[in-house]
Amino acid sequence: MGTDIDAFIEIDDSPVRRPYSSQGFWTPTEKVIPLIEYGALVGGKDYVFIGALCGVRAPGDALFPRRGLPANVARQTYAFFDRLYHLEDDMVSWLWLHEIYASLDHMDVSWDDLSQAAQVVLRMMGFLEEKVGQGRARLVFGVT
């Protein structure tokens, strides 16, 4: 049986610049990049990337416990996960870019171990953080 990932990048580009928050964005957002149609990621079965994010099919436990959806998740993201996932289950979570890199380090995953699709997602998030600031782009994902 395979393991799949569904993911959205959410961006907080509000003009309000507050310090980074581990709890989520300071202001609600509707800026979303849906990766659910990015077949290379969704259908790519990148078990190394999935394992590093949430510990599924991984040699060890995930660095960060699964959190469910963020409190101020975008409507589009919520609607997708509400329709296809049991939100009370623990297969939905979100991470900041620096947490993703920490998770990769925790599982001893190098850049070259990742699929091109995962590399594109990380570069996209890095670009967004360059434009809007650290802690203003997050990956919201579910694993089945």
N, C-alpha and C positions, 0 to 999 in steps of 0.2 A: 504494500500500500504506500502511495506517495505522500509527500508532505508539500503543501502549497502555501504561498504567502500572498496576501492581498495587502496593498499599502497605499497610503496617501502621504504626500508631503504637505504640511500646513505651514503657512507663512504669516507671521505677524509683522506687517509693515506699517503699523499705525505710527503717527508722528510722535506719540507719547513714548519717550525713551526712559524706561525705568530699569533698574538693575535686573540682571538675570534672575529668574525664579525657578526653583526646582519643581514647583507645583504646576507650572504651565504658563501660558501667555498671560500678560496683565490685562489685555483687552481681547474680547472675542474676535475671531477672524472668519472670513469666508473666502480667503485666498487659499486655494487648494490646487495641488497638482495630483490628479488621480493617476496612480501607477497600476491600476487594476486592468488597464488595457495594454500595458507594456509587457507584451508576451514574453520577452526575453527574461524578465524578472519573475512574472507570475508562473509561466510554464517552464521556466528554466531549471527548476529543481535544484537551486543553489543551496544544498544542504549545509555547506560550510557557513554561508552567510546567515541562513535561518537559525542554525545551531548557535552561532555567536550571539544573535539577538535574543533568543528566548530559551536556549538549552534543549530544544527538540532535536533529536538525532545528533546530539553532541556528546563528546567524551566526558563532559563535566557539566556542572550546574551553571546556569546563566549568572552573570555578574549582577544584573538588576532584576528584581522580582517583577513579574508581570503586573501592570498597574490598571488594566482596564482602559477605557477611553478617558482622555483628559476631561476635566470638568467643563471646559469651555470649547469643546470640540466643534468643528464646523458642521453646519447642518447637512451638507452633502456627505461628509465622512460618516456622521452618525446614521444617516438614512441607510447607507450601504451596509454598515456593520449590524444595524438593528434588523435589517432584512435577512441577512445571511448567517449571522452568528447568534449564539446565546450570550448576551452581554454579561450575564452573571458568571459565565465560565471564565477561566483564566487564560484563554487563548488569544486575547486582544490586549494590546499594550501600545506604548509609545516611548520613544527615546529621542534625546537631543543628539546632535552630531557628535559631540565630544563623548557622550555615553556609548555611542555605537563604536567609536574608535577604541574606547576603553574595553568594551566587550570583545572586540576582535583581539586586542592584546591579551586579555584574560584567557582566551581560548587558543592563544599562539597562532592566530591566523594572520598571515602576511597579505599584503596587497596582491601579490601574484597568485595567492590561493583563491581569490575571489573571481567570480564570473565577471565578464565585461559588463553585464547588466547591473550587478551590484556596484561595480566601480563607477558607472555612470550616475547611479543614484547618489552615491557619496560625493562625487564631484559636483553634482547639481546642488546638493545641500550646502556644500562648501561655498559655492558661488553665491547662493542666496544669503548665507551668513556674512559674506564679504559685503554684500549690498545693504542688508538690513540689520546686521549685528548678531553677536553670539546669543544663543538661546532664543532666536526668533524664527527658527525653522526646525520643525520636528517631524519625525517619521512616525505615523500612526499605522499600526499593522495588526493583522490577524493571521493566525496560522491554523490550517486544517490538515 
